[in-house]
Amino acid sequence: MDKKRVAVPLVCHGHSRPVVDLFYSPMTPDGFFLISSSKDSSPMLRNGETGDWVGTFEGHKGAVWSCCLDTNALRAASGSADFTARIWDAITGDELHSFEHKHIVRACTFSEDTHFLLTGGVEKILRIYDLNRPDAPPREVDKSPGSVRTVAWLHSDQTILSSCTDMGGVRLWDVRTGNVVRALETKSPVTSAEVSQDGRYITTADGFTVKFWDANHFGLVKSYNMPCTVESASLEPKYGYKFIAGGEDMWIHVFDFHTGEEIACNKGHHGPVHCVRFSPGGESYASGSEDGTVRIWQTGPASTHDDTEAASANGLLTGNVSVTADEVSRKIEGFQIADEGKTREKEEAGTA
Protein backbone atom coordinates (compact mmCIF):
# COMPACT_ATOMS: atom_id res chain seq x y z
CA MET A 1 0.00 0.00 0.00
CA ASP A 2 1.19 3.47 -0.81
CA LYS A 3 2.08 5.58 2.18
CA LYS A 4 -0.81 7.80 3.12
CA ARG A 5 -1.14 10.57 5.63
CA VAL A 6 -0.65 9.24 9.12
CA ALA A 7 -3.65 9.84 11.35
CA VAL A 8 -2.71 10.88 14.87
CA PRO A 9 -5.06 9.40 17.46
CA LEU A 10 -5.79 10.52 20.97
CA VAL A 11 -4.59 7.59 23.06
CA CYS A 12 -6.74 7.02 26.14
CA HIS A 13 -5.04 4.98 28.83
CA GLY A 14 -6.54 3.69 32.05
CA HIS A 15 -7.76 0.16 31.44
CA SER A 16 -5.46 -2.58 32.66
CA ARG A 17 -6.94 -5.34 30.48
CA PRO A 18 -8.29 -5.58 26.91
CA VAL A 19 -11.03 -3.15 25.84
CA VAL A 20 -13.93 -5.18 24.43
CA ASP A 21 -16.78 -2.70 23.87
CA LEU A 22 -17.32 1.01 23.12
CA PHE A 23 -20.43 3.17 22.99
CA TYR A 24 -20.94 6.84 22.10
CA SER A 25 -23.84 8.81 23.53
CA PRO A 26 -25.90 11.02 21.22
CA MET A 27 -25.13 14.74 21.36
CA THR A 28 -26.31 16.29 24.65
CA PRO A 29 -26.28 19.86 26.05
CA ASP A 30 -22.94 18.93 27.66
CA GLY A 31 -21.45 17.49 24.48
CA PHE A 32 -21.16 13.76 23.81
CA PHE A 33 -19.59 11.00 25.85
CA LEU A 34 -17.79 7.71 25.29
CA ILE A 35 -18.02 4.68 27.58
CA SER A 36 -15.68 1.71 27.34
CA SER A 37 -15.83 -1.75 28.87
CA SER A 38 -12.90 -3.98 29.62
CA LYS A 39 -11.91 -7.31 31.07
CA ASP A 40 -10.51 -5.31 34.03
CA SER A 41 -14.13 -5.12 35.39
CA SER A 42 -14.29 -1.29 35.46
CA PRO A 43 -16.16 0.60 32.70
CA MET A 44 -14.81 4.10 32.07
CA LEU A 45 -16.59 7.28 31.00
CA ARG A 46 -14.80 9.87 28.86
CA ASN A 47 -15.46 13.13 27.09
CA GLY A 48 -16.24 11.88 23.60
CA GLU A 49 -14.52 14.75 21.83
CA THR A 50 -11.27 15.05 23.79
CA GLY A 51 -10.98 11.58 25.29
CA ASP A 52 -10.51 13.10 28.75
CA TRP A 53 -11.30 10.68 31.54
CA VAL A 54 -14.41 11.59 33.53
CA GLY A 55 -14.64 8.63 35.91
CA THR A 56 -14.76 4.88 36.46
CA PHE A 57 -17.75 2.79 37.47
CA GLU A 58 -16.58 0.54 40.32
CA GLY A 59 -18.46 -2.55 41.50
CA HIS A 60 -18.30 -5.43 39.01
CA LYS A 61 -16.39 -8.56 40.07
CA GLY A 62 -15.63 -9.92 36.62
CA ALA A 63 -14.89 -8.90 33.05
CA VAL A 64 -17.32 -6.32 31.65
CA TRP A 65 -18.32 -7.37 28.14
CA SER A 66 -20.81 -4.67 27.20
CA CYS A 67 -21.56 -1.05 28.04
CA CYS A 68 -23.88 1.72 26.87
CA LEU A 69 -25.31 5.13 27.73
CA ASP A 70 -28.91 6.25 27.56
CA THR A 71 -30.09 8.92 25.13
CA ASN A 72 -29.30 11.81 27.48
CA ALA A 73 -26.05 10.28 28.81
CA LEU A 74 -27.49 10.46 32.32
CA ARG A 75 -27.33 6.71 32.97
CA ALA A 76 -24.92 3.97 31.98
CA ALA A 77 -25.44 0.22 31.77
CA SER A 78 -22.94 -2.64 31.79
CA GLY A 79 -23.07 -6.41 31.39
CA SER A 80 -20.51 -8.59 33.10
CA ALA A 81 -19.03 -12.03 33.63
CA ASP A 82 -20.07 -11.68 37.29
CA PHE A 83 -23.60 -12.66 36.14
CA THR A 84 -25.03 -9.15 36.52
CA ALA A 85 -26.16 -6.24 34.42
CA ARG A 86 -25.93 -2.92 36.26
CA ILE A 87 -27.38 0.56 35.86
CA TRP A 88 -25.22 3.51 36.92
CA ASP A 89 -25.78 7.20 37.49
CA ALA A 90 -23.50 8.74 34.84
CA ILE A 91 -23.28 12.01 36.79
CA THR A 92 -22.26 10.66 40.20
CA GLY A 93 -21.01 7.19 39.29
CA ASP A 94 -23.37 5.59 41.83
CA GLU A 95 -24.83 2.16 41.14
CA LEU A 96 -28.60 2.48 40.73
CA HIS A 97 -29.64 -1.14 40.10
CA SER A 98 -28.07 -4.58 39.74
CA PHE A 99 -29.97 -7.19 37.75
CA GLU A 100 -28.96 -10.75 38.61
CA HIS A 101 -28.56 -13.34 35.86
CA LYS A 102 -27.66 -17.03 36.01
CA HIS A 103 -24.65 -16.78 33.69
CA ILE A 104 -22.36 -14.31 31.92
CA VAL A 105 -24.05 -11.20 30.46
CA ARG A 106 -22.46 -10.49 27.09
CA ALA A 107 -24.68 -7.68 25.78
CA CYS A 108 -26.90 -4.87 27.04
CA THR A 109 -28.54 -1.78 25.59
CA PHE A 110 -31.06 0.91 26.53
CA SER A 111 -34.23 1.33 24.52
CA GLU A 112 -34.51 4.52 22.50
CA ASP A 113 -37.08 5.93 24.93
CA THR A 114 -34.70 4.99 27.82
CA HIS A 115 -37.46 3.15 29.73
CA PHE A 116 -36.12 -0.37 29.15
CA LEU A 117 -32.86 -2.32 29.28
CA LEU A 118 -32.30 -5.31 27.01
CA THR A 119 -29.77 -7.97 28.04
CA GLY A 120 -28.47 -11.23 26.63
CA GLY A 121 -25.66 -13.68 27.26
CA VAL A 122 -24.62 -17.25 27.83
CA GLU A 123 -28.05 -18.20 29.23
CA LYS A 124 -29.48 -17.88 25.68
CA ILE A 125 -32.30 -15.70 27.02
CA LEU A 126 -33.15 -12.14 26.00
CA ARG A 127 -34.52 -10.15 28.93
CA ILE A 128 -36.27 -6.77 28.93
CA TYR A 129 -36.14 -4.85 32.21
CA ASP A 130 -38.61 -2.06 32.92
CA LEU A 131 -36.43 0.68 34.42
CA ASN A 132 -39.52 2.44 35.80
CA ARG A 133 -40.13 -0.72 37.86
CA PRO A 134 -36.62 -2.12 38.38
CA ASP A 135 -37.72 -4.54 41.11
CA ALA A 136 -40.28 -6.19 38.84
CA PRO A 137 -39.33 -9.47 37.10
CA PRO A 138 -38.02 -8.91 33.57
CA ARG A 139 -39.90 -9.94 30.50
CA GLU A 140 -38.20 -12.89 28.83
CA VAL A 141 -38.28 -13.10 25.05
CA ASP A 142 -38.47 -16.50 23.34
CA LYS A 143 -35.29 -18.50 23.91
CA SER A 144 -32.34 -17.64 21.67
CA PRO A 145 -30.89 -20.54 19.64
CA GLY A 146 -27.42 -19.81 21.00
CA SER A 147 -25.35 -17.78 23.44
CA VAL A 148 -26.16 -14.11 22.78
CA ARG A 149 -23.28 -11.92 21.54
CA THR A 150 -24.92 -8.64 20.47
CA VAL A 151 -28.28 -6.91 21.02
CA ALA A 152 -29.87 -3.72 19.63
CA TRP A 153 -33.23 -1.97 19.38
CA LEU A 154 -34.78 -0.68 16.16
CA HIS A 155 -38.12 0.49 14.72
CA SER A 156 -38.76 2.83 17.67
CA ASP A 157 -38.28 0.01 20.18
CA GLN A 158 -40.76 -2.29 18.40
CA THR A 159 -38.07 -4.71 17.21
CA ILE A 160 -34.94 -6.12 18.83
CA LEU A 161 -31.92 -7.62 17.14
CA SER A 162 -29.58 -10.29 18.44
CA SER A 163 -26.69 -12.42 17.23
CA CYS A 164 -25.04 -15.49 18.71
CA THR A 165 -21.45 -16.35 19.57
CA ASP A 166 -21.62 -19.89 18.18
CA MET A 167 -23.67 -19.62 14.98
CA GLY A 168 -24.14 -17.28 12.05
CA GLY A 169 -26.97 -14.90 11.39
CA VAL A 170 -28.87 -12.05 13.00
CA ARG A 171 -32.35 -12.58 14.39
CA LEU A 172 -35.02 -9.91 14.56
CA TRP A 173 -37.66 -10.25 17.26
CA ASP A 174 -41.07 -8.60 17.47
CA VAL A 175 -41.20 -7.05 20.95
CA ARG A 176 -45.00 -7.40 21.12
CA THR A 177 -45.13 -11.14 20.39
CA GLY A 178 -41.64 -12.11 21.53
CA ASN A 179 -41.12 -14.16 18.36
CA VAL A 180 -38.45 -14.12 15.66
CA VAL A 181 -39.90 -12.38 12.60
CA ARG A 182 -36.82 -12.44 10.38
CA ALA A 183 -33.34 -13.96 10.21
CA LEU A 184 -30.46 -12.37 8.29
CA GLU A 185 -28.10 -15.12 7.19
CA THR A 186 -24.31 -14.97 7.51
CA LYS A 187 -21.71 -17.70 7.18
CA SER A 188 -19.84 -16.80 10.39
CA PRO A 189 -21.03 -15.63 13.82
CA VAL A 190 -21.85 -11.92 13.88
CA THR A 191 -19.50 -10.23 16.33
CA SER A 192 -20.76 -6.68 15.77
CA ALA A 193 -24.22 -5.38 14.85
CA GLU A 194 -25.04 -1.68 14.64
CA VAL A 195 -28.23 0.13 13.63
CA SER A 196 -27.40 3.33 11.73
CA GLN A 197 -28.28 6.67 13.28
CA ASP A 198 -30.97 7.34 10.66
CA GLY A 199 -32.44 3.85 11.09
CA ARG A 200 -31.81 2.85 7.46
CA TYR A 201 -29.09 0.23 7.79
CA ILE A 202 -27.93 -2.61 9.97
CA THR A 203 -24.13 -3.00 9.82
CA THR A 204 -22.76 -6.43 10.70
CA ALA A 205 -19.26 -7.90 10.95
CA ASP A 206 -18.83 -11.64 10.56
CA GLY A 207 -15.50 -13.30 9.91
CA PHE A 208 -13.91 -11.73 6.82
CA THR A 209 -17.05 -9.85 5.80
CA VAL A 210 -18.84 -6.56 6.57
CA LYS A 211 -22.46 -6.46 5.44
CA PHE A 212 -25.08 -3.72 5.22
CA TRP A 213 -28.75 -4.67 5.45
CA ASP A 214 -31.90 -2.65 4.83
CA ALA A 215 -33.23 -2.15 8.37
CA ASN A 216 -36.85 -1.89 7.18
CA HIS A 217 -37.10 -4.48 4.39
CA PHE A 218 -34.16 -6.63 5.60
CA GLY A 219 -32.59 -7.19 2.21
CA LEU A 220 -28.80 -7.34 1.83
CA VAL A 221 -27.67 -3.96 0.46
CA LYS A 222 -23.90 -4.43 0.27
CA SER A 223 -21.34 -7.05 1.29
CA TYR A 224 -17.59 -6.46 1.29
CA ASN A 225 -14.71 -8.86 1.89
CA MET A 226 -12.18 -7.60 4.42
CA PRO A 227 -8.37 -7.93 4.43
CA CYS A 228 -8.45 -9.82 7.73
CA THR A 229 -10.85 -11.30 10.24
CA VAL A 230 -12.81 -8.30 11.50
CA GLU A 231 -14.51 -8.13 14.87
CA SER A 232 -16.33 -4.80 14.58
CA ALA A 233 -17.59 -2.33 11.97
CA SER A 234 -19.35 1.05 12.07
CA LEU A 235 -21.01 3.24 9.43
CA GLU A 236 -20.33 6.99 9.34
CA PRO A 237 -23.56 8.44 10.81
CA LYS A 238 -23.95 11.84 9.14
CA TYR A 239 -23.54 11.14 5.43
CA GLY A 240 -23.06 7.36 5.35
CA TYR A 241 -20.36 7.56 2.69
CA LYS A 242 -17.75 5.51 4.51
CA PHE A 243 -17.35 2.87 7.18
CA ILE A 244 -14.64 1.57 9.46
CA ALA A 245 -13.63 -1.95 10.46
CA GLY A 246 -11.14 -3.38 12.93
CA GLY A 247 -9.91 -6.85 13.75
CA GLU A 248 -6.99 -9.22 14.01
CA ASP A 249 -4.41 -7.22 12.05
CA MET A 250 -4.45 -4.38 14.66
CA TRP A 251 -5.28 -1.74 12.03
CA ILE A 252 -8.33 0.50 11.64
CA HIS A 253 -9.47 0.24 8.03
CA VAL A 254 -11.59 2.99 6.45
CA PHE A 255 -13.65 2.09 3.37
CA ASP A 256 -15.87 3.82 0.85
CA PHE A 257 -19.43 2.66 1.53
CA HIS A 258 -20.49 2.74 -2.13
CA THR A 259 -17.49 0.98 -3.70
CA GLY A 260 -15.83 -0.92 -0.86
CA GLU A 261 -12.48 0.68 -1.76
CA GLU A 262 -10.10 1.16 1.15
CA ILE A 263 -9.63 4.89 1.80
CA ALA A 264 -7.20 4.77 4.72
CA CYS A 265 -5.57 2.35 7.11
CA ASN A 266 -4.56 3.65 10.53
CA LYS A 267 -1.94 1.89 12.63
CA GLY A 268 -1.28 2.41 16.30
CA HIS A 269 -2.74 -0.42 18.36
CA HIS A 270 -0.46 -3.16 19.65
CA GLY A 271 -3.07 -5.90 19.71
CA PRO A 272 -6.21 -7.03 17.85
CA VAL A 273 -8.97 -4.43 17.61
CA HIS A 274 -12.14 -5.63 19.33
CA CYS A 275 -14.47 -2.66 18.79
CA VAL A 276 -14.83 0.43 16.59
CA ARG A 277 -17.51 3.12 16.70
CA PHE A 278 -18.15 6.48 15.00
CA SER A 279 -18.92 9.52 17.14
CA PRO A 280 -22.49 10.84 16.75
CA GLY A 281 -21.45 13.63 14.35
CA GLY A 282 -19.02 11.49 12.36
CA GLU A 283 -16.10 13.86 13.00
CA SER A 284 -14.13 11.12 14.77
CA TYR A 285 -14.23 7.43 15.60
CA ALA A 286 -12.93 5.33 18.48
CA SER A 287 -11.27 1.94 18.63
CA GLY A 288 -10.68 -0.42 21.55
CA SER A 289 -8.01 -3.09 21.56
CA GLU A 290 -6.46 -6.07 23.25
CA ASP A 291 -3.65 -3.66 24.20
CA GLY A 292 -5.93 -2.02 26.80
CA THR A 293 -6.17 1.38 25.12
CA VAL A 294 -8.95 3.37 23.53
CA ARG A 295 -7.87 5.49 20.57
CA ILE A 296 -9.88 8.35 19.09
CA TRP A 297 -9.15 9.15 15.44
CA GLN A 298 -10.19 12.34 13.64
CA THR A 299 -11.84 11.94 10.25
CA GLY A 300 -10.68 15.33 8.94
CA PRO A 301 -7.37 16.09 7.20
CA ALA A 302 -4.53 14.46 9.12
CA SER A 303 -1.30 16.20 9.99
CA THR A 304 1.75 15.11 8.02
CA HIS A 305 4.39 16.73 10.19
CA ASP A 306 7.29 14.32 10.64
CA ASP A 307 7.32 14.65 14.42
CA THR A 308 3.59 14.00 14.61
CA GLU A 309 3.85 10.94 12.40
CA ALA A 310 6.63 9.53 14.51
CA ALA A 311 4.70 10.10 17.70
CA SER A 312 1.65 8.37 16.25
CA ALA A 313 3.63 5.39 15.03
CA ASN A 314 5.14 4.89 18.45
CA GLY A 315 1.90 5.47 20.34
CA LEU A 316 3.32 8.42 22.25
CA LEU A 317 0.45 10.87 21.90
CA THR A 318 -2.21 10.69 24.57
CA GLY A 319 -5.66 12.11 25.08
CA ASN A 320 -4.65 14.50 27.85
CA VAL A 321 -6.08 17.52 26.06
CA SER A 322 -6.40 20.69 28.12
CA VAL A 323 -9.96 21.73 28.85
CA THR A 324 -11.35 24.20 31.35
CA ALA A 325 -12.82 22.95 34.58
CA ASP A 326 -16.19 24.46 33.65
CA GLU A 327 -16.43 22.28 30.55
CA VAL A 328 -16.51 19.03 32.49
CA SER A 329 -17.44 20.09 36.02
CA ARG A 330 -21.06 19.12 35.58
CA LYS A 331 -20.07 15.57 34.76
CA ILE A 332 -17.23 15.22 37.24
CA GLU A 333 -18.80 16.76 40.31
CA GLY A 334 -19.55 14.08 42.87
CA PHE A 335 -18.30 11.28 40.63
CA GLN A 336 -16.61 8.31 42.28
CA ILE A 337 -13.16 8.82 40.84
CA ALA A 338 -10.80 5.87 40.86
CA ASP A 339 -7.04 6.19 40.84
CA GLU A 340 -6.00 5.14 37.35
CA GLY A 341 -2.43 4.71 38.43
CA LYS A 342 -2.95 2.17 41.19
CA THR A 343 -2.79 -1.49 40.34
CA ARG A 344 -5.75 -3.66 41.10
CA GLU A 345 -5.72 -7.44 41.07
CA LYS A 346 -9.11 -8.53 39.83
CA GLU A 347 -10.13 -12.06 39.08
CA GLU A 348 -11.71 -12.32 35.68
CA ALA A 349 -14.82 -14.45 35.82
CA GLY A 350 -15.45 -15.97 32.45
CA THR A 351 -13.82 -16.14 29.06
CA ALA A 352 -14.71 -14.96 25.61
C-alpha positions in Angstrom: 0.0 0.0 0.0 1.2 3.5 -0.8 2.1 5.6 2.2 -0.8 7.8 3.1 -1.1 10.6 5.6 -0.6 9.2 9.1 -3.6 9.8 11.3 -2.7 10.9 14.9 -5.1 9.4 17.5 -5.8 10.5 21.0 -4.6 7.6 23.1 -6.7 7.0 26.1 -5.0 5.0 28.8 -6.5 3.7 32.1 -7.8 0.2 31.4 -5.5 -2.6 32.7 -6.9 -5.3 30.5 -8.3 -5.6 26.9 -11.0 -3.2 25.8 -13.9 -5.2 24.4 -16.8 -2.7 23.9 -17.3 1.0 23.1 -20.4 3.2 23.0 -20.9 6.8 22.1 -23.8 8.8 23.5 -25.9 11.0 21.2 -25.1 14.7 21.4 -26.3 16.3 24.7 -26.3 19.9 26.0 -22.9 18.9 27.7 -21.5 17.5 24.5 -21.2 13.8 23.8 -19.6 11.0 25.8 -17.8 7.7 25.3 -18.0 4.7 27.6 -15.7 1.7 27.3 -15.8 -1.8 28.9 -12.9 -4.0 29.6 -11.9 -7.3 31.1 -10.5 -5.3 34.0 -14.1 -5.1 35.4 -14.3 -1.3 35.5 -16.2 0.6 32.7 -14.8 4.1 32.1 -16.6 7.3 31.0 -14.8 9.9 28.9 -15.5 13.1 27.1 -16.2 11.9 23.6 -14.5 14.7 21.8 -11.3 15.1 23.8 -11.0 11.6 25.3 -10.5 13.1 28.7 -11.3 10.7 31.5 -14.4 11.6 33.5 -14.6 8.6 35.9 -14.8 4.9 36.5 -17.8 2.8 37.5 -16.6 0.5 40.3 -18.5 -2.5 41.5 -18.3 -5.4 39.0 -16.4 -8.6 40.1 -15.6 -9.9 36.6 -14.9 -8.9 33.0 -17.3 -6.3 31.6 -18.3 -7.4 28.1 -20.8 -4.7 27.2 -21.6 -1.1 28.0 -23.9 1.7 26.9 -25.3 5.1 27.7 -28.9 6.2 27.6 -30.1 8.9 25.1 -29.3 11.8 27.5 -26.0 10.3 28.8 -27.5 10.5 32.3 -27.3 6.7 33.0 -24.9 4.0 32.0 -25.4 0.2 31.8 -22.9 -2.6 31.8 -23.1 -6.4 31.4 -20.5 -8.6 33.1 -19.0 -12.0 33.6 -20.1 -11.7 37.3 -23.6 -12.7 36.1 -25.0 -9.1 36.5 -26.2 -6.2 34.4 -25.9 -2.9 36.3 -27.4 0.6 35.9 -25.2 3.5 36.9 -25.8 7.2 37.5 -23.5 8.7 34.8 -23.3 12.0 36.8 -22.3 10.7 40.2 -21.0 7.2 39.3 -23.4 5.6 41.8 -24.8 2.2 41.1 -28.6 2.5 40.7 -29.6 -1.1 40.1 -28.1 -4.6 39.7 -30.0 -7.2 37.7 -29.0 -10.8 38.6 -28.6 -13.3 35.9 -27.7 -17.0 36.0 -24.7 -16.8 33.7 -22.4 -14.3 31.9 -24.1 -11.2 30.5 -22.5 -10.5 27.1 -24.7 -7.7 25.8 -26.9 -4.9 27.0 -28.5 -1.8 25.6 -31.1 0.9 26.5 -34.2 1.3 24.5 -34.5 4.5 22.5 -37.1 5.9 24.9 -34.7 5.0 27.8 -37.5 3.1 29.7 -36.1 -0.4 29.1 -32.9 -2.3 29.3 -32.3 -5.3 27.0 -29.8 -8.0 28.0 -28.5 -11.2 26.6 -25.7 -13.7 27.3 -24.6 -17.3 27.8 -28.1 -18.2 29.2 -29.5 -17.9 25.7 -32.3 -15.7 27.0 -33.2 -12.1 26.0 -34.5 -10.1 28.9 -36.3 -6.8 28.9 -36.1 -4.9 32.2 -38.6 -2.1 32.9 -36.4 0.7 34.4 -39.5 2.4 35.8 -40.1 -0.7 37.9 -36.6 -2.1 38.4 -37.7 -4.5 41.1 -40.3 -6.2 38.8 -39.3 -9.5 37.1 -38.0 -8.9 33.6 -39.9 -9.9 30.5 -38.2 -12.9 28.8 -38.3 -13.1 25.1 -38.5 -16.5 23.3 -35.3 -18.5 23.9 -32.3 -17.6 21.7 -30.9 -20.5 19.6 -27.4 -19.8 21.0 -25.4 -17.8 23.4 -26.2 -14.1 22.8 -23.3 -11.9 21.5 -24.9 -8.6 20.5 -28.3 -6.9 21.0 -29.9 -3.7 19.6 -33.2 -2.0 19.4 -34.8 -0.7 16.2 -38.1 0.5 14.7 -38.8 2.8 17.7 -38.3 0.0 20.2 -40.8 -2.3 18.4 -38.1 -4.7 17.2 -34.9 -6.1 18.8 -31.9 -7.6 17.1 -29.6 -10.3 18.4 -26.7 -12.4 17.2 -25.0 -15.5 18.7 -21.5 -16.3 19.6 -21.6 -19.9 18.2 -23.7 -19.6 15.0 -24.1 -17.3 12.0 -27.0 -14.9 11.4 -28.9 -12.1 13.0 -32.3 -12.6 14.4 -35.0 -9.9 14.6 -37.7 -10.3 17.3 -41.1 -8.6 17.5 -41.2 -7.0 20.9 -45.0 -7.4 21.1 -45.1 -11.1 20.4 -41.6 -12.1 21.5 -41.1 -14.2 18.4 -38.4 -14.1 15.7 -39.9 -12.4 12.6 -36.8 -12.4 10.4 -33.3 -14.0 10.2 -30.5 -12.4 8.3 -28.1 -15.1 7.2 -24.3 -15.0 7.5 -21.7 -17.7 7.2 -19.8 -16.8 10.4 -21.0 -15.6 13.8 -21.8 -11.9 13.9 -19.5 -10.2 16.3 -20.8 -6.7 15.8 -24.2 -5.4 14.8 -25.0 -1.7 14.6 -28.2 0.1 13.6 -27.4 3.3 11.7 -28.3 6.7 13.3 -31.0 7.3 10.7 -32.4 3.9 11.1 -31.8 2.8 7.5 -29.1 0.2 7.8 -27.9 -2.6 10.0 -24.1 -3.0 9.8 -22.8 -6.4 10.7 -19.3 -7.9 10.9 -18.8 -11.6 10.6 -15.5 -13.3 9.9 -13.9 -11.7 6.8 -17.1 -9.8 5.8 -18.8 -6.6 6.6 -22.5 -6.5 5.4 -25.1 -3.7 5.2 -28.8 -4.7 5.5 -31.9 -2.6 4.8 -33.2 -2.2 8.4 -36.8 -1.9 7.2 -37.1 -4.5 4.4 -34.2 -6.6 5.6 -32.6 -7.2 2.2 -28.8 -7.3 1.8 -27.7 -4.0 0.5 -23.9 -4.4 0.3 -21.3 -7.1 1.3 -17.6 -6.5 1.3 -14.7 -8.9 1.9 -12.2 -7.6 4.4 -8.4 -7.9 4.4 -8.4 -9.8 7.7 -10.9 -11.3 10.2 -12.8 -8.3 11.5 -14.5 -8.1 14.9 -16.3 -4.8 14.6 -17.6 -2.3 12.0 -19.4 1.1 12.1 -21.0 3.2 9.4 -20.3 7.0 9.3 -23.6 8.4 10.8 -24.0 11.8 9.1 -23.5 11.1 5.4 -23.1 7.4 5.3 -20.4 7.6 2.7 -17.8 5.5 4.5 -17.4 2.9 7.2 -14.6 1.6 9.5 -13.6 -1.9 10.5 -11.1 -3.4 12.9 -9.9 -6.8 13.7 -7.0 -9.2 14.0 -4.4 -7.2 12.0 -4.4 -4.4 14.7 -5.3 -1.7 12.0 -8.3 0.5 11.6 -9.5 0.2 8.0 -11.6 3.0 6.4 -13.6 2.1 3.4 -15.9 3.8 0.8 -19.4 2.7 1.5 -20.5 2.7 -2.1 -17.5 1.0 -3.7 -15.8 -0.9 -0.9 -12.5 0.7 -1.8 -10.1 1.2 1.2 -9.6 4.9 1.8 -7.2 4.8 4.7 -5.6 2.4 7.1 -4.6 3.6 10.5 -1.9 1.9 12.6 -1.3 2.4 16.3 -2.7 -0.4 18.4 -0.5 -3.2 19.6 -3.1 -5.9 19.7 -6.2 -7.0 17.9 -9.0 -4.4 17.6 -12.1 -5.6 19.3 -14.5 -2.7 18.8 -14.8 0.4 16.6 -17.5 3.1 16.7 -18.1 6.5 15.0 -18.9 9.5 17.1 -22.5 10.8 16.8 -21.5 13.6 14.4 -19.0 11.5 12.4 -16.1 13.9 13.0 -14.1 11.1 14.8 -14.2 7.4 15.6 -12.9 5.3 18.5 -11.3 1.9 18.6 -10.7 -0.4 21.5 -8.0 -3.1 21.6 -6.5 -6.1 23.2 -3.6 -3.7 24.2 -5.9 -2.0 26.8 -6.2 1.4 25.1 -9.0 3.4 23.5 -7.9 5.5 20.6 -9.9 8.3 19.1 -9.1 9.1 15.4 -10.2 12.3 13.6 -11.8 11.9 10.2 -10.7 15.3 8.9 -7.4 16.1 7.2 -4.5 14.5 9.1 -1.3 16.2 10.0 1.7 15.1 8.0 4.4 16.7 10.2 7.3 14.3 10.6 7.3 14.7 14.4 3.6 14.0 14.6 3.8 10.9 12.4 6.6 9.5 14.5 4.7 10.1 17.7 1.6 8.4 16.3 3.6 5.4 15.0 5.1 4.9 18.4 1.9 5.5 20.3 3.3 8.4 22.2 0.4 10.9 21.9 -2.2 10.7 24.6 -5.7 12.1 25.1 -4.7 14.5 27.8 -6.1 17.5 26.1 -6.4 20.7 28.1 -10.0 21.7 28.9 -11.3 24.2 31.4 -12.8 23.0 34.6 -16.2 24.5 33.6 -16.4 22.3 30.5 -16.5 19.0 32.5 -17.4 20.1 36.0 -21.1 19.1 35.6 -20.1 15.6 34.8 -17.2 15.2 37.2 -18.8 16.8 40.3 -19.5 14.1 42.9 -18.3 11.3 40.6 -16.6 8.3 42.3 -13.2 8.8 40.8 -10.8 5.9 40.9 -7.0 6.2 40.8 -6.0 5.1 37.3 -2.4 4.7 38.4 -3.0 2.2 41.2 -2.8 -1.5 40.3 -5.8 -3.7 41.1 -5.7 -7.4 41.1 -9.1 -8.5 39.8 -10.1 -12.1 39.1 -11.7 -12.3 35.7 -14.8 -14.4 35.8 -15.4 -16.0 32.5 -13.8 -16.1 29.1 -14.7 -15.0 25.6 
